[in-house]
Amino acid sequence: MESNEFYTALSKLPSTYNFDVDGRSITGEVTRGAARGSTVNPVTAVAYRHTGEVYGTNKRETLKAGKALGLTREFTSHLYNATTGVSNRGNTQVVRGKIRSALGD
């Protein structure tokens, strides 16, 4: 999966994923289905939608979810840093903006 395919898949997530943008962090929750109540980030949400496997929201699980989607390790790290609000400079800020645009926030 390419980066633009990831953003497209993120924008097409159904309403069963409820995302909250709190300042610099982006977290979500699954509201229906077998994984109801699970906390997700954008990478793990798309991975759950495509693979059916629930991943955690820490960096190791996010990298595992990115690998399952076919994303590069570097791109997945950028996504993780953008969703956790590690910094507000450079590429992290750009990626966070693209995620927010894909989520419609």
C-alpha positions in Angstrom: 0.0 0.0 0.0 1.3 3.4 -0.9 0.9 6.5 1.3 -1.8 8.0 -0.9 -3.7 4.7 -0.8 -3.5 4.8 3.0 -5.0 8.3 3.2 -7.8 7.2 0.8 -8.5 4.1 2.9 -8.5 6.3 6.0 -11.0 8.7 4.5 -13.3 5.8 3.6 -13.5 4.3 7.1 -17.1 3.8 8.1 -18.8 5.7 11.0 -18.1 2.8 13.3 -14.7 4.5 14.0 -15.1 7.5 16.2 -11.9 9.7 16.0 -11.1 12.5 18.4 -8.5 15.2 17.6 -7.2 16.5 20.9 -4.7 19.2 20.3 -1.8 17.3 18.8 -3.0 13.7 19.4 -5.4 11.7 17.3 -7.1 8.7 18.8 -10.1 6.7 17.9 -12.5 4.1 19.2 -14.3 1.3 17.6 -18.0 1.8 18.4 -19.5 -1.4 16.8 -18.5 -5.0 16.1 -16.4 -7.6 17.8 -13.7 -5.0 18.7 -16.2 -2.5 20.2 -14.5 -0.3 22.8 -11.0 -0.8 21.4 -8.8 2.2 21.2 -7.2 2.7 17.8 -5.0 5.2 15.9 -5.3 5.8 12.2 -2.9 3.0 11.2 -4.4 0.4 13.4 -7.9 1.4 12.4 -7.1 0.9 8.7 -5.3 -2.3 9.5 -8.2 -3.7 11.5 -10.5 -2.8 8.6 -8.4 -4.6 6.0 -7.0 -7.6 8.0 -9.6 -8.1 10.8 -6.9 -8.2 13.4 -6.9 -5.8 16.4 -3.6 -4.1 17.0 -2.6 -2.0 20.1 -1.8 1.7 19.9 1.8 1.6 21.1 4.7 2.0 18.6 5.5 -1.7 18.3 1.9 -2.6 17.5 1.5 0.3 15.1 4.6 -0.8 13.2 3.2 -4.3 13.0 -0.1 -3.0 11.7 1.8 -0.9 9.1 3.8 -3.9 8.0 0.5 -5.9 7.6 -0.8 -3.1 5.3 2.4 -3.0 3.3 3.5 0.4 4.5 7.2 1.3 4.8 8.6 1.4 8.3 9.6 5.0 7.9 6.2 6.1 6.8 4.5 4.2 9.6 6.9 5.9 12.1 5.9 9.3 10.7 2.2 8.4 11.1 2.8 7.3 14.7 4.7 10.4 15.6 2.0 12.6 14.0 -0.9 10.8 15.9 0.8 10.9 19.3 1.9 14.5 19.0 5.6 13.9 19.5 6.5 17.3 17.9 4.9 20.0 15.9 7.6 20.6 13.3 8.4 19.6 9.8 7.1 16.3 8.4 5.1 15.5 11.5 3.0 18.6 11.1 2.4 17.9 7.4 1.4 14.3 8.1 -0.9 15.3 10.9 -2.6 17.8 8.5 -3.1 15.1 5.9 -4.6 12.7 8.6 -7.0 15.4 9.8 -8.0 16.1 6.2 -8.7 12.4 5.6 -10.7 12.2 8.7 -12.7 15.3 7.8 -11.7 17.3 10.9 
